[in-house]
Amino acid sequence: MGFEDGLRALARTPDLVADMVATYSDYLLAMLDLTLARGYRFDALWFWSDLCYRGGLLFSPAAARKLVLPHWKRFGDFAHAHGMRFMFHCDGGRQRPHPSADRGGLRRDPSTGGGGRATMCAS
């Protein structure tokens, strides 16, 4: 779909985007289960995305709470259940984590410094 088309779809067909995010999250969690079942072990799950620009989120906080944060929480819960940290890196103007980030199980990692880039972690 691509980044710009994805943002347009978020505004025009949010139910489609919600289904895509849920389906992809289900797929990733199933692959992680298979990987762990084969004996691989990791210290952390690390995700990244360009959800922000200089001024903040590229879509509304309400959309983030509805469409994204519940799945971040699923990944965080999975990581914690398997003794891993959950980490999320985001470029853009995110000097502070968004107030809703804690609903996704994320907090700002103070070791990452500033510069507009944030690595959010759930310990």
C-alpha atoms as a printed R data frame, in Angstrom:
    type eleno elety resid chain resno       x       y      z
1   ATOM     1    CA   MET     A     1   0.000   0.000  0.000
2   ATOM     2    CA   GLY     A     2   2.853   2.392  0.715
3   ATOM     3    CA   PHE     A     3   3.232   5.092  3.310
4   ATOM     4    CA   GLU     A     4   1.173   7.940  1.785
5   ATOM     5    CA   ASP     A     5  -1.585   5.614  0.621
6   ATOM     6    CA   GLY     A     6  -1.600   4.071  4.089
7   ATOM     7    CA   LEU     A     7  -2.151   7.464  5.704
8   ATOM     8    CA   ARG     A     8  -4.967   8.227  3.237
9   ATOM     9    CA   ALA     A     9  -6.519   4.834  3.975
10  ATOM    10    CA   LEU     A    10  -6.306   5.584  7.690
11  ATOM    11    CA   ALA     A    11  -8.522   8.631  7.091
12  ATOM    12    CA   ARG     A    12 -10.831   7.143  4.449
13  ATOM    13    CA   THR     A    13 -11.146   3.473  5.398
14  ATOM    14    CA   PRO     A    14 -10.069   3.075  9.031
15  ATOM    15    CA   ASP     A    15 -11.782  -0.322  9.318
16  ATOM    16    CA   LEU     A    16  -9.577  -1.654  6.512
17  ATOM    17    CA   VAL     A    17  -6.463  -0.318  8.226
18  ATOM    18    CA   ALA     A    18  -7.600  -1.794 11.557
19  ATOM    19    CA   ASP     A    19  -8.000  -5.196  9.882
20  ATOM    20    CA   MET     A    20  -4.589  -4.924  8.200
21  ATOM    21    CA   VAL     A    21  -2.833  -3.983 11.454
22  ATOM    22    CA   ALA     A    22  -4.587  -6.785 13.371
23  ATOM    23    CA   THR     A    23  -3.854  -9.372 10.678
24  ATOM    24    CA   TYR     A    24  -0.181  -8.408 10.415
25  ATOM    25    CA   SER     A    25   0.145  -8.403 14.212
26  ATOM    26    CA   ASP     A    26  -1.436 -11.878 14.377
27  ATOM    27    CA   TYR     A    27   1.024 -13.072 11.727
28  ATOM    28    CA   LEU     A    28   4.068 -11.644 13.516
29  ATOM    29    CA   LEU     A    29   3.028 -13.099 16.862
30  ATOM    30    CA   ALA     A    30   2.487 -16.515 15.255
31  ATOM    31    CA   MET     A    31   5.958 -16.338 13.654
32  ATOM    32    CA   LEU     A    32   7.477 -15.357 16.990
33  ATOM    33    CA   ASP     A    33   5.778 -18.360 18.610
34  ATOM    34    CA   LEU     A    34   7.244 -20.655 15.943
35  ATOM    35    CA   THR     A    35  10.686 -19.114 16.316
36  ATOM    36    CA   LEU     A    36  10.669 -19.567 20.096
37  ATOM    37    CA   ALA     A    37   9.329 -23.108 19.710
38  ATOM    38    CA   ARG     A    38  12.427 -23.901 17.627
39  ATOM    39    CA   GLY     A    39  14.630 -22.887 20.517
40  ATOM    40    CA   TYR     A    40  15.690 -19.379 19.517
41  ATOM    41    CA   ARG     A    41  15.872 -16.857 22.342
42  ATOM    42    CA   PHE     A    42  16.064 -13.079 22.239
43  ATOM    43    CA   ASP     A    43  16.732 -10.326 24.746
44  ATOM    44    CA   ALA     A    44  14.136  -7.988 23.249
45  ATOM    45    CA   LEU     A    45  11.547  -7.409 20.554
46  ATOM    46    CA   TRP     A    46  12.479  -4.238 18.685
47  ATOM    47    CA   PHE     A    47  10.148  -2.422 16.284
48  ATOM    48    CA   TRP     A    48  10.509   0.838 14.421
49  ATOM    49    CA   SER     A    49   8.294   3.127 12.424
50  ATOM    50    CA   ASP     A    50   8.182   6.629 11.052
51  ATOM    51    CA   LEU     A    51   4.946   7.594 12.789
52  ATOM    52    CA   CYS     A    52   6.030  11.181 13.389
53  ATOM    53    CA   TYR     A    53   7.315  14.253 11.621
54  ATOM    54    CA   ARG     A    54   8.784  17.435 13.103
55  ATOM    55    CA   GLY     A    55   5.449  18.438 14.608
56  ATOM    56    CA   GLY     A    56   4.461  15.080 16.085
57  ATOM    57    CA   LEU     A    57   2.263  12.187 14.990
58  ATOM    58    CA   LEU     A    58   1.324  11.895 11.316
59  ATOM    59    CA   PHE     A    59  -2.207  10.887 12.323
60  ATOM    60    CA   SER     A    60  -4.486  11.672 15.223
61  ATOM    61    CA   PRO     A    61  -3.860  10.439 18.761
62  ATOM    62    CA   ALA     A    62  -7.373   8.957 18.673
63  ATOM    63    CA   ALA     A    63  -6.419   6.835 15.651
64  ATOM    64    CA   ALA     A    64  -3.223   5.761 17.414
65  ATOM    65    CA   ARG     A    65  -5.191   4.714 20.507
66  ATOM    66    CA   LYS     A    66  -7.727   2.790 18.453
67  ATOM    67    CA   LEU     A    67  -5.609   1.215 15.718
68  ATOM    68    CA   VAL     A    68  -1.996   0.969 16.878
69  ATOM    69    CA   LEU     A    69  -1.604   0.966 20.651
70  ATOM    70    CA   PRO     A    70  -3.651  -2.193 21.341
71  ATOM    71    CA   HIS     A    71  -1.273  -4.141 19.092
72  ATOM    72    CA   TRP     A    72   1.840  -2.599 20.618
73  ATOM    73    CA   LYS     A    73   0.433  -3.808 23.925
74  ATOM    74    CA   ARG     A    74   0.023  -7.309 22.505
75  ATOM    75    CA   PHE     A    75   3.682  -7.317 21.456
76  ATOM    76    CA   GLY     A    76   4.736  -5.960 24.835
77  ATOM    77    CA   ASP     A    77   2.701  -8.598 26.654
78  ATOM    78    CA   PHE     A    78   4.210 -11.305 24.438
79  ATOM    79    CA   ALA     A    79   7.734 -10.044 25.057
80  ATOM    80    CA   HIS     A    80   7.229  -9.873 28.813
81  ATOM    81    CA   ALA     A    81   5.660 -13.331 28.907
82  ATOM    82    CA   HIS     A    82   8.854 -14.657 27.285
83  ATOM    83    CA   GLY     A    83  11.332 -12.710 29.414
84  ATOM    84    CA   MET     A    84  12.136 -10.078 26.772
85  ATOM    85    CA   ARG     A    85  12.049  -6.298 26.688
86  ATOM    86    CA   PHE     A    86   9.766  -4.612 24.169
87  ATOM    87    CA   MET     A    87  11.378  -1.678 22.364
88  ATOM    88    CA   PHE     A    88   9.959   0.704 19.780
89  ATOM    89    CA   HIS     A    89  12.010   3.290 17.902
90  ATOM    90    CA   CYS     A    90  10.367   6.255 16.176
91  ATOM    91    CA   ASP     A    91  11.977   9.027 14.152
92  ATOM    92    CA   GLY     A    92  10.462  12.465 14.080
93  ATOM    93    CA   GLY     A    93   9.526  15.179 16.519
94  ATOM    94    CA   ARG     A    94   8.955  13.014 19.580
95  ATOM    95    CA   GLN     A    95  10.966  14.726 22.284
96  ATOM    96    CA   ARG     A    96   8.418  13.364 24.767
97  ATOM    97    CA   PRO     A    97   6.413  10.176 24.395
98  ATOM    98    CA   HIS     A    98   2.814  10.704 23.451
99  ATOM    99    CA   PRO     A    99   0.586  10.552 26.553
100 ATOM   100    CA   SER     A   100  -1.148   7.488 25.101
101 ATOM   101    CA   ALA     A   101   2.089   5.533 24.698
102 ATOM   102    CA   ASP     A   102   1.755   4.019 28.154
103 ATOM   103    CA   ARG     A   103  -1.472   2.362 26.962
104 ATOM   104    CA   GLY     A   104   0.706   0.509 24.483
105 ATOM   105    CA   GLY     A   105   3.051  -0.540 27.266
106 ATOM   106    CA   LEU     A   106   5.715   1.993 26.270
107 ATOM   107    CA   ARG     A   107   7.748   4.583 28.112
108 ATOM   108    CA   ARG     A   108  10.679   6.765 27.063
109 ATOM   109    CA   ASP     A   109  14.065   5.159 27.622
110 ATOM   110    CA   PRO     A   110  16.236   7.890 29.166
111 ATOM   111    CA   SER     A   111  19.404   6.269 27.833
112 ATOM   112    CA   THR     A   112  18.511   7.262 24.263
113 ATOM   113    CA   GLY     A   113  19.189  10.966 24.758
114 ATOM   114    CA   GLY     A   114  17.403  13.620 22.733
115 ATOM   115    CA   GLY     A   115  17.646  14.856 19.187
116 ATOM   116    CA   GLY     A   116  14.024  14.230 18.299
117 ATOM   117    CA   ARG     A   117  14.348  10.466 18.143
118 ATOM   118    CA   ALA     A   118  12.720   8.331 20.769
119 ATOM   119    CA   THR     A   119  13.206   4.739 21.705
120 ATOM   120    CA   MET     A   120  10.287   3.685 23.816
121 ATOM   121    CA   CYS     A   121  10.727   0.655 26.021
122 ATOM   122    CA   ALA     A   122   8.678  -1.494 28.273
123 ATOM   123    CA   SER     A   123  10.926  -3.169 30.779
